[in-house]
Amino acid sequence: MAGRPRKHSTQDKSHKTKAEKELRKEEEQFAGAENFKHLGTKPPKSLMDVTARNEYKRVVPLLINLDITALDQTLVVNYCNSYSLYLQAIKAVKKEGLVINGRKNPAYNIYLDMQKELRATAGQLGMTLDSRMKLVKPENHEEEKDPYAQVGEIQ
């Protein structure tokens, strides 16, 4: 589907009819985590190494609160493997330095690539503040009445 990503109904400021708003809320409820299998806490075999498995064990309990389901497991695995490669690249750059034989260390390019991959995947999974703000449904608070609104009505 082309175009802009859909906003949650609580974030959508466009003018819609009551029927359109109700339909949108029903769609969002259907897409919620309660209708899909939960993400397993046991690390899958497709993880690269112990570091990726440990990262999986660390993030999965946190992601369950964000409606991340088994459908998103590939993204979580991608995140964990990228995290492991990221740490390996940092170790290589620390050990060998930024320059090897007058050329830039290839591990530094891997470090930069994994940094971009982590940022993108974390955003898709709701692991950044901005992405969580789009996912979390704010509670409806009644607006406070403006005490000065009645000033014009007195006359």
N, C-alpha and C positions, 0 to 999 in steps of 0.2 A: 504494500500500500504506500503510495507516494504522498508527499505533503508533510505537514508538521505533525509531531507526535501529539497524541491526545493528552489533554490535561485531565486531572481528576475532577469530578463534578464540583468538589468544594473549591477548586482553584479556577474554574471556568467562569469568566465574567461576561460571556456573551449572552445576548437576550434569547431565551428559549421559552417555549410554552411549558405549562405544567406537565403536559403529557410527555414532552421531550425530556424534561428533567427526570420524571419518574422512570422512563425507559432507560436513561443513562445510569440511574442508580441501580436498576435491576441488572444491567450489563456488568457493572462494577462488582456487584455482589456475586454474580456468576463467575467472574474472573478471579475472585479471591481465593486464598489458600485453602479454605475449608472444602472446596470442590475438587482439589487435586491431592495427589499423594505427597506426603511430606518428604522433605529432603532427608536422606539417610545420614545418620551420624557416623556410620562406619566408612572410613576412607575407601574409595574405589581403587581397583588395581591399576587404573590408568594414570595414577599419580607417579611422578618421576622418581622420587626418592623420599627419604625420611623427613627432610625439611618440608617438602610439599605436603606429606601426610600430617605432620604436626600443625601446619598452617590450616589444613582442612579441619582438623579437630578443634582448632581455636575459633575459626570463623563460623562454622555451621550452627552452633548453638545461638550465636548472635543473629544470624540471618533468618532463623525460623520466625523471629518476631516481626520480620519485614515481608511476610507473605512470599518468601522464596520457597519454591516447591521442587519436586523431583524433575520437573521440566527444565529447571535452570541448572541442573547438575553439571552440564558441560561447561557453562560459564564459570561455575565455582572451581571446577578442576582446572580450567584454563588460568584462572586467577592464581591458584595455588602453585601450579607449575611455573608460571611467570615469576612468582615471588621467589621460588627456589633458584631459578636462573639469575634473577636480579641479585640475590645474595652471593651466588657463585661469582658473578661478574665483579661485584665489589671486592671480594677476596682476591681475585686475580689482579685487579688494578692496584690494590694495596701492596700485593706481593711484588709485582713486576714494574709498577709505576705507570704513569700516563704515556711515556714514550719508550719504545723498544727499538733499538738500532736506528734511531733517528726518525721513526715513524710512530704514528698514534697507535696505542695499544688496541687491538681488535676487541678486547674485553670491554673497553670503554663504550664502543658502539653497541655491544650487547646490553650493557648497563642502561644506555639511553633508550634503546628499543623496549626493554622490559619495563622501564619506568613509564613509558607511554602506554604500553599494554596494561599495566597495573592501573593506571589512572582511568583508562577507558572502561575496563572490566569492573572496577570498583564503582564507577558511576552507574553502570547498567544494573549492578546488584544492589544499589542503595547504600553503599558503604561510604559515601561522601555526604557531607552536610547538605549540599544543594540537592542531591538526588533523594535523600531522606525527606526533605521538606516537600518534595513532589509526591512521595509515597504515603506519608503519614497524613491521616485524615484529622484536621483540626476539629476540636469540639465546637459546637455552635454556642456562642455566647450572646446573650441579649445585649443589644446596643444600649448604652447609657443615654438617657434623654438629655438633650442639650438644655441647660437651665436658661439660656438666653433665647431659646426659640419662642418662648412665651412672651417675650418683651414686645414683639410686634403685635401680638394678639390682644394685649391689654387695652389698647386704644380703641 
